[in-house]
Amino acid sequence: MSDLRSGSGVAVSTLRSHQAAIRIFCDFVCDPRYDWVAVCERLFGTHPIQLCFGWNAAVHSSDYEGRPGRRALTRVELQGFFDHADDEVVRLRHAGTKGWLPAQRDATAFTVAYAYGLRRREFQMLDLEDFGPNPHAPEFGGNGVLYVRWGKATKGGTLRSSALWPSERGA
C-alpha cells in the first residue's frame, strides 16, 4: 500500500477502497464458518490473518476528499439553483416568449431528478406510468412513489422505488 501511495500518486480514497477489499477478503478467509483456515494450513503450512486494521489503514481526512470542483452543492446553493430555475420560468412567461415552456420542463426535470435521487439514465428513461400513489403521503395523489424501471443495478432484478415520505417534503 505504501508503494501505491508514494509511487503512483493514487488518491487516498482509492487506497482506502483497496484496503477495504483486502479487509473484506481477509474477514472471509479467516471466518471459522468456512474451511479456508484448514485449507490454508494444509496447502501453505500456515493460517490466514487479517492485515488491515484501523491503526494501519488510510483514514478519512475530511468530509469530502474529492476534487473541489466536483463537490456536492450546499443546501443554500441548491435552493438558489431551484429558485433561479423557477424565477426563469416566471420571467420568460411574463416576457411573452415561447421559451417559458422549455424552462418549465427543465425546472420540473431538475426537481423530479433531485427529489427522487435519480441518475441521468434513470431520469431519461422515465415514463408517466412510473409514478404511483404513496399510501403514507396521500396528499401527493398518484405521484408519491416513483418506480425506477431502468436503474443502475436492475439487470434481471426487481424495480427500485423511491418515495417522497412526509418527513422529506420540507427538505
C-alpha positions in Angstrom: 0.0 0.0 0.0 2.9 2.4 0.7 4.3 1.7 -2.8 0.9 2.5 -4.3 0.6 5.8 -2.3 4.2 7.0 -2.8 5.0 5.9 -6.4 1.9 6.3 -8.5 0.1 9.2 -6.7 -3.1 7.1 -6.1 -5.8 9.1 -4.3 -6.4 8.3 -0.6 -10.0 7.3 -1.4 -8.7 4.7 -3.9 -6.2 3.4 -1.4 -8.9 3.1 1.2 -11.1 1.2 -1.3 -8.3 -1.2 -2.0 -7.8 -1.7 1.8 -11.5 -2.3 2.3 -11.4 -5.0 -0.4 -8.5 -6.7 1.3 -10.1 -6.4 4.8 -13.3 -8.0 3.5 -11.4 -10.8 1.8 -9.4 -11.5 5.0 -12.6 -11.5 7.0 -14.0 -14.1 4.7 -10.8 -16.3 4.7 -10.4 -16.1 8.4 -14.1 -16.8 9.2 -14.4 -20.1 11.1 -17.7 -20.9 9.4 -15.7 -21.7 6.3 -12.9 -24.2 5.9 -10.3 -21.8 4.5 -8.2 -21.8 7.6 -7.8 -25.6 7.4 -7.2 -25.5 3.7 -4.5 -22.8 4.1 -2.8 -24.7 6.9 -2.8 -27.9 4.7 -1.6 -26.2 1.5 0.7 -23.5 2.8 1.6 -24.6 6.3 0.1 -21.5 7.9 -3.2 -19.9 8.6 -4.6 -16.6 7.1 -4.8 -13.5 9.2 -6.4 -10.1 9.0 -4.0 -7.5 7.5 -6.0 -4.3 7.6 -6.8 -2.6 10.9 -7.9 0.8 12.0 -4.3 1.7 13.0 -2.7 0.8 9.7 -5.4 1.8 7.2 -5.9 5.1 5.4 -8.3 7.3 7.3 -10.8 10.0 6.2 -9.1 13.3 6.5 -12.2 15.4 5.7 -15.9 15.1 4.9 -15.2 15.5 1.2 -12.0 14.2 -0.3 -12.8 14.5 -4.0 -11.7 17.3 -6.3 -13.1 20.7 -5.1 -14.8 21.2 -8.5 -16.9 18.1 -8.0 -18.1 18.6 -4.5 -21.8 18.4 -3.7 -23.8 21.6 -3.6 -24.7 23.1 -0.2 -28.4 23.5 0.7 -28.1 27.2 0.1 -26.6 26.6 -3.4 -29.3 24.0 -4.2 -32.1 26.4 -3.1 -30.5 29.2 -5.2 -30.4 26.8 -8.2 -34.0 25.7 -7.9 -35.2 29.3 -7.2 -33.4 30.5 -10.3 -35.0 27.8 -12.4 -38.4 28.8 -11.1 -37.8 32.5 -11.5 -36.6 31.9 -15.1 -40.0 30.3 -15.9 -41.8 33.3 -14.5 -39.5 35.9 -16.2 -39.9 34.2 -19.6 -43.6 33.8 -19.3 -44.1 37.5 -18.4 -41.9 38.5 -21.3 -44.3 36.6 -23.6 -41.6 34.4 -25.2 -42.1 30.7 -26.2 -39.1 29.8 -24.1 -41.1 29.6 -20.9 -42.3 26.1 -21.7 -38.8 24.6 -22.1 -37.8 26.5 -18.9 -40.8 24.9 -17.1 -39.9 21.5 -18.4 -36.3 21.9 -17.2 -37.3 23.2 -13.8 -39.6 20.3 -13.3 -36.9 17.9 -14.5 -34.4 19.2 -12.1 -36.9 19.0 -9.2 -38.0 15.4 -10.0 -34.4 14.2 -10.5 -33.3 15.7 -7.2 -36.4 14.8 -5.2 -36.2 11.1 -6.1 -32.4 10.9 -6.3 -32.3 9.8 -9.9 -29.2 9.2 -12.0 -29.2 10.7 -15.5 -30.2 7.5 -17.3 -32.9 6.7 -14.7 -34.4 10.1 -15.3 -34.0 9.8 -19.1 -36.0 6.5 -19.1 -38.9 7.7 -17.0 -42.5 7.5 -18.2 -45.6 8.9 -16.6 -46.6 5.3 -15.7 -43.6 5.1 -13.4 -45.3 7.3 -10.9 -47.8 5.8 -8.4 -49.6 6.7 -5.1 -47.8 6.7 -1.8 -50.1 5.4 1.0 -48.0 7.3 3.6 -48.5 10.7 1.7 -52.0 10.7 0.2 -51.7 14.5 -0.5 -49.4 13.7 -3.4 -52.2 11.9 -5.1 -51.0 9.5 -7.8 -47.4 10.8 -7.8 -46.0 10.0 -4.3 -43.9 7.0 -5.4 -41.6 6.6 -8.4 -40.8 3.1 -9.7 -37.4 3.2 -11.4 -37.5 0.5 -14.1 -34.2 1.3 -15.7 -32.0 1.6 -12.6 -28.2 1.0 -12.4 -28.5 -2.4 -10.9 -31.7 -3.8 -12.3 -30.3 -6.4 -14.7 -32.8 -9.1 -14.1 -33.6 -7.6 -10.7 -36.6 -6.0 -9.2 -37.8 -2.5 -9.5 -36.3 0.2 -7.3 -38.9 2.5 -5.9 -38.3 5.9 -4.5 -40.9 7.6 -2.3 -41.4 11.1 -1.0 -42.1 10.4 2.6 -43.9 13.1 4.7 -40.7 13.8 6.7 -38.8 14.6 3.4 -41.2 17.0 1.9 -39.8 20.1 3.6 -36.2 19.1 2.9 
